[in-house]
Amino acid sequence: MTGTDPWIELLAGDRSLLDRTSTVERVADVLRQRIIEGALPPGTRLSEENAGKALAVSRNTLREAFRLLVHERLLVHEFHRGVFVRVLSADDVVDLYRIRRILETGAVRNAGAAKPERVTALDTAVRDGEQAAAESRWRDVGTANMVFHQAVAGLAGSPRVDDSMRQLLAELRLAFHVMSRPQEFHQPYLELNRELTKLIIGGELAEVERRLNEYFDTAETQLIEAYRQTMELAE
């Protein structure tokens, strides 16, 4: 393999996740997960040759996976240039937070009926984030935050909500790359996630919903401001 991009080695490590009966969806899952983890930042060109070799899949399989992720707004195909990880706009961020409010606050309203393992997933994600912060792994803190919010949506107990949230968070992770100081952005949310988990366990769901809306307002404002500053620097 001649590619030198870090993501190529990551995909090669993911090869073991795929077997001889791998489907297009499994390949898309691998790529989507790498986007959620922040390993494939916006603007990354995904070479068919290098990605295909890394995952040991055919070009046809890879192209179908790319098409799925283009449909999910995670990748874009540029004529005569290839496939790239999508670069989001400020309008995309506004819409993503609009959907987050619907999915996560709706899930919280039904959290009283959530299975114990769904609630446990919240605490596990918080602990993973705290451990990553203690080791100054701020990209991993961001990933743990994604997992936490996936678990919040999971309180609804709906596979369709789970799928929608997974796709939404992958898009949102692309927006997070605009934050030039990930520690300053992610660190305050560690304690907020811990507080939300305690409130959910305690059954204080109305307070959780109120806190979540404040949470979303703050994060959305931070991201929009970062986009504004980025645009000003580019002019």
ABEGO torsion letter per residue (X at the ends): XABABAAAAAAAAAAAABBAABBAAAAAAAAAAAAAAGABBBGBBBBAAAAAAAAGBBAAAAAAAAAAAAAAGABBBBBGAEBBBBBBBAAAAAAAAAAAAAAAAAAAAAAAABBAAAAAAAAAAAAAAAAAAAAGBAAAAAAAAAAAAAAAAAAAGBAAAAAAAAAAAAAAAAAAAABABAAAAAAAAAAAAAAAAAAAAAGBAAAAAAAAAAAAAAAAAAAAAAAAAAAAAAX
